[in-house]
Amino acid sequence: MGPIEFNEGHRFRNRFGEYVVKQRLPGEKFLAKYLSGDKTGETQVLTESVQRQIIENRLPVPAVPWRPKVSAMLRRQAKERVRSNKYALDSELVQTMGFLAVRGMLSAEVPTTYEEDFRDRYQETAVTRLPQVHEGLYIEDVSDDPDRKWYVSLRLRFMVSEDELRSLYFADVRPVVDTATEGAHYVNSNALLWLFIEYGFVLGRRQFPDRIVKRLPSKYHQAFTEGVALAG
């Protein structure tokens, strides 16, 4: 079998779901439109070499004319509502965000196969460029085991005393003791941490409270400031 060609109308699949090639682009890239999964109906520019790695040893779906499916669109909209409503801002959570803006280090474990997809989502959500791997601001996991349960794993690590921990609120997420460092805990709920990123948290050892508070609704500014003060 020759190399996989990403011709218009051909269908393939990555971790987000099945997509159809809509247009070839310069620089070994192409515009894809998702037909299933969380991104149904959305378009994304993909790199041919990365997508070849993802579908290696798999046969492409036969090329057929693409027709939009109303039912698929409705399913995507329903999923988006569920995802966006899983965690929401409130004063207690925002105060905790203020504390973690001072004490927290945010990292991500990303298999190489899914690095492009992760970069796209992070940069869109954080509205900032993703730092390079060698800067040590996120952890790249080179394991591409197809049985890996979590393809991308976000983690926010922080130092905290027992008294301080009792005053923090993490919705239904339970902080985990980091046995490698005395006094350290972490949370690794992707849903919760994507919310943090949406409101200004960035990958790395340092957060920027001024950046975060500008993204928060004004009614939560006081709670955030209190959390920053608590972290001292």
N, C-alpha and C positions, 0 to 999 in steps of 0.2 A: 504494500500500500504506500502511495506517495504521501508527501506532506499534506496536512489538512489545509484546505483553502477556504477562506471566509468570503464566499461569494454572496451577492445579494439574493435574499430569499432562503438561504440555508439556515437551518436551525441547529443550535447547540445548547448545552446546559452548563451552568456554573453553580456556585453555592446559593445564589439568589433565585435560581429557577431556570426555566427554558427561555431562550431568547431567539429572535430572528435577526439576521444581518440585514440592515436597511440600506446602508451606504458605505462603500469603501472610501477611506480617507487617506491623505498623504501620511508618510511616516509609519507605515505598517500598522495603521490603526483603522478601526471601522466603527460606525454607529450601529448600536444594537438596540432593539426594543424588546422588553421582557413580556413574555406571554403567560407566565405563571410565577407564583411565589410572591414574596413581600413587595417586589418592585413591579408587579404587573402593570402594564401600561406606560411605564417610565422608559426613557431612553438613556443610554450611557455610552460614552466613547471608551472602547476597550482596545487593548494592545494585543496584536495577533500572537506574539511569542508567549505571552502570559496565558492566554486562553488555550493555546496548544498544550501547554503543560497541564492545564486543568482537565482537558478531555483526552489526554494521552491514553491509549489503550481502550478508548471508547469509540463507537461508531457514531457519526453525526446523524441526527434525525433527518430523514429524507426531505429534500427541499419541496415545499408546497406553498402555494400562495397564502399569504397571511391575511386573516380576516379578524377584526376585533371581536371579542366576545363580551357582551354586556355582563353576563354572569360573572366572568372573571374580574371585571372592573369593580363590580359590586362587592365581591369577596375581598379585593384589595382594600377598598374603602372601609370595609368592616374591620379588617385587620389593623388598619391605621388608627381607627378610633380606639380599638382595644389597646394598642401599643401606647398611644398618646395619653390614655386615661389610666394606665397602670400606676404611675406615680405622678403626683402633681405637687406644685409648691404649696406650702403652708408655713406659718411663722416658725413652728418648731423645726421643720426640716431646713428652712433657710438659715436659722441660727446655727444649726449643725454645719451647714455649708460654709458659714463664716469661720467657724472653728477649723474646719478642714482646709480652708483657703490658706491658713497660716501653717498648719501642721502636716498637710497631706502631700504625698507623692503619687502621682497617677502614672501607671504603666499599662502596657498591653502585650499579651502574648499573641503573636500573629504568625500562623504557618505561612511559608513563602508563597504557596499557591494562592492565598487569599490576600496578599499584601496590597495589590492594586485596588481591590474592592474596599478594603479597610481604609486605605489612604483617601479614596474618593469620599467615603461617608464621613470620615473624621474631618477632612478639610471643609466639607460642606456644612457640617454641624458646628464645628468650632470657629469657622470663618477665619482660619489661619493656616499657614503652611505646616505640613508635618515635618518635624525635625528629622535629621538623618539618623540612621541606626548607630553610626559610630559615635554620635554625641551621647549615647547612653540614655536617651530620654524615653525610649520604649524598648521593650524586650521582643526580639524577633525569635520565634520558635520555629526551627527549620523542620520540625516533624510534619510530614504530609500524610500521616496515617488516615485513611478514609474512615476508620472507625472512631476517630477522635470525637468525643461527645460535643465539646465546645470548640468551634473553629477559631473564634476570636474570644479572648478572655481579658476583660478590663479588671484592673485592681487598683484600689486606692489605699495606700499604707500610711499609717500615722502613729505618732507617739501620744500616749494618753494615760493618765492615772485612772485608778478605779473610780475615784470621786468624779472626775471629769466625764468619764464614760457614762456614768449614771445620769448625767445632765444632758446627754446627747440623744437625738432622735433619728432613727434610720428607717422610718416606716416599718415594713415587715421584714427588713433585712437584718440579719444577726451578724454583728462584727465577729471576726475570728481572731483568736490569739495567734500572733506571729511568734512561734517558738524559737526562731533564730535570733530574735533581739528582745531583750527584757523590756517590757513596757510598750511593745509595739502591737498594734492590731491592724486588721485590714478588712475591707469589704470588697467583694468581687461580683456584685450584681450588675450585669451588663445593662439592664434596663434602667436602674437607678443612676449608674455612672454616665450613661448617654444623656440623661437629663442634666447632670452636672456639667457635662461638656456643652450642652446647648446653652447653658447660662454662664459660660465663660471659663470653666476649668480647662486646662491644657495638659498634655502629656509632659511629664518632667518632674523634677524635684522641687520646682518653685511654682507657686500659683501667684496670680496677680489680682489682689482684692479689688483694686480700682476698676479693672476690666470686668470683673464679675458683677460688681454693684451697678455698673452702667447697664447691664443686660437685665437686671432684676426689675420687676415692677416697683414703683416708688413706695408702695405700701409695705414692702418687705425690707426696705433699706435699714430701718431701725433694728430689726431682728438680725440681719446680717452683721451689722456693726457690733451688736452684743456678742455674737459668736466670735468675731475677731478679737474682741476684748477678752473673752473667756480664755482664748488660746494664748493670750499674753505675749 
